[in-house]
Amino acid sequence: MAGAKILTVDWDKPDSFALGTYKASGGYTALPKALKMQPQQIVDEVVKSNLRGRGGAGFPTGMKWNFVRKETTPTRASRAPSRIARSCSARPTCSSRG
């Protein structure tokens, strides 16, 4: 059963990779709302959306973000803005694989 195209719906448009094309199809319409929200409100929205990771376990993204927000250990990373990213999961596309 094929689902509705969401991520790939604009791929056949000219300049589908361009910011203008993204904005013309409704991209960034929620940004003004998000910029007015507190960080925990954004996390709560992600929890309500039931967004899940793309890994095999499909771990809930909102739950992961809540773990990060509640971290209180005074580490160097918690004193400065940081980015959380998954660097490698031993898939064939991972450049650090030997």
N, C-alpha and C positions, 0 to 999 in steps of 0.2 A: 504494500500500500504506500503510494507516494504521498509525502506531505507537501504542504504549501512551501513554495520557495520564499525564504525570508532573507537569508544572507546573500544569496546569489541572484536575486531578482533583477538587479541592475547591471549585471556583468556584460550583457550584450550591448549596452549603450556605449556610444563613443565617449571616450575619456571617463570611463566608469571608475577609474582610479583617482580622479581629480576631486578636490574638495568642493568645487562648485557643483559638480554632478551629485555629490552626496547631499549637499544642502538643498538642491532643487527637488530631491525626492523625500525631503522631510528630515534629513540628518541634522542633528544638533538642536532640534526643537525643544528638547527637555533641558538643555544646558542652562538657560536663565533660571529655571526652577531649582535645579541642583545647586547653583551658585548661591542661592538664598537659604539653603538648608544647612543645618548643623551636621557634622560628620556622622553622628549616630543616626540621624534621620535618614541619611543616604544608605547606611548599612541596613536599617530597618526596611527600606524599600527593596533592597536586594534580597533580603530574607523573604519578604512577601512575594517576590517574583518567582521564587523557587528555582532561580538560576543555579545550574550545576556545572561543575568542571567537566572537561572533555576526557578526562582520564577514565580508565576502566571502572573505577568505583563511583564516578559521578558525584564526587563529594560536594555538598551544598556550599556555594560560594559565600553566601551570607554568613554561614556558620564560621567559615574560615576567617572572614573579615572581622567577625565578633571576637574571635580568639586574638587577633592582632590588636584590636582596640583595647582589649582588657589586659594586655601585657603590661606589667608594672615593674619589671626588673630594670634597674637603672643601668642599662648597657649603653654603650656609645651610640648604637643605632636608635635607641629610644629617645635620645636627647636631640636628635636632628631629624629632619624629614627624611624618609627613606622610601624605597620602592621594593616591593615584594614581587619576585618573579621566580618561576620555576626554570632553572637553567638547563637541566638535563634529566631525562627519565630513561636513558639507555635505549632510545628508539634509534632506528637507522639514520634519522636526520640529525642526530646529535653529533656535533663536530668534535666533542671531546672523547668520543668512543674510540677505542684502540683496535 
